[in-house]
């Protein structure tokens, strides 16, 4: 890394001018290509001709501003960072899914598409202004070196990590597999950091981190991402569970933000007949008008299947859940999904950079698009509105059931999302659950069981003692409404008339808050138990334990146990409450 303080003012200007001459040469070369393209397109008479004069003019303007800023701005500029800021702003003006990756960010891009990266194998967080190991991956470099959740990183390769930005340090930890990295780690309760020499490994995060047998011969598969070959992981888990006697399945894609479209198509193909339409994409360029069919023989078209979704199930998750719903193959359970019906493609750029661009919208078998926000119609302040109810229309599944477009996938059985109480949210966001689990693990070398672990009443009392000198203040929804009432009443000159009653009500709310640690004990204990279990059994243990408390999973198991209800849900045709879209299915 260069240190600019070593340059004289003249050297800085000379270096900047050299940079800009090189950039200007590249720019003029690109302009010639643009002009040649105009000539070729004009001669060939293509129907679609972009406004190349407008493009060329604005490239001239942009280059002039960029050159003047780098030469004349009062403080030193960082040309690369300045350019990235401009590119990011340009992409964000369209929709949030267009992304520019510099050469230094290729590791992040690779992780997004493959789930792989070179590193030490740990999730790192910023807690109390310290860089803390939040979750080491079992069996990888950090875990093998004895690093545990709650440890603090104080130094990386001789660079002091204290007070540094999170992204600076995580960037230093990543790198090519097989390369060394030297850390200083401060264990909880100790005052002197320990030096550790690790070797970076190829970290592959599984798309299916857990699968297993639940009650009533129910196979459960958790799919967290649509990365390369995630469909292979789903297939392996499915066949393995079926071999263990699974008679019905839950595919859990809650919180899965999506990924590769072809992997979504492959997963749908496992459960539907060969030759069925799965998704259709349509873009400005004709090359993106594509129909994706189930081209392989399925592995199971009959076994009852429930797909669990929530408001963070997006993109490829919506292709899987929406297509299985449209083809009447699975019952969708949970909350309305996110509503991302846009497709991105990554393009290679010069200097090993990449750009991900929205190139199409996708439509699932009934013909509907689940896109919830219309980015082409922003208001003057750049805000995007959801598709209005008046424009939401009805479509039909393969068997004639009514489904709707415009706002994600609506579950066949809608469940209320289980929200944490205000007190639990405060304990989580202020890391008291995490820190107590660290303290607990330091005192207990092991625990009995993973999913069967329970905190005793005495241990919960110990947690309350731990909290006595900690800040976990929070405002309830009632208090937020009280603040709004006070402001409105003050603005309207009424507050003095109601102040006594207002103060009395505020006192009663505050008195009730003092009991929240007892009133919400069950929920708090579950969060504590899950965090403590993860210290001994890592991510798998956390997931296994959480399933024992998951009300939506229990609802799915009960539903699958009622074959008649499943059949009714997948065949009942109801009268639509919105007009049908006249477009035919693809």
Protein Blocks (a to p, Z undefined) as FASTA:
>chain_A
ZZfklpcfklmmmmmmmmmmmmmmmmmmmmmmmmmmmmmmmmnopabdcdfklmmmmmmm
mmmmmmmmmmmombacdfklmmmmmmmmmmmmmmmkbccddfklmmmmmmmmnopacdeh
padddeehiacdfbdcehiaklmnopaehiacfbgghiafehpafklmmmmmgccehiac
ddddddehiabdcddddddddddddfblbgcddehhiacdddfbdcehklmmmmmmmmmm
mmnopabdcddfehiabjjfklmmmmmmmmmcehiafbdcddfblklmccdddfbdcfbf
kbccdddddfklghjlmmmmmmmmmnopacceddddfbpabdcdddddehhiacdddfbd
cddfkopafbfbdfklccfkopacdddfklpccdddfkopacdehiajadfbdcdddddd
fklmmmmmnommmmmmmmmmmmpmbdehjklgccdfklmmmmmmmmmmpccbdcdfklmm
mmmmmmmmmmnopmmmmmmmmmmmmmmmmmmmmmmmmmmmmmmmmmmmmmmmmmmnomml
mmmmmmmmmmklmmmmmmmmmmmlmmmmmmpccddfbdcdfbdcZZ
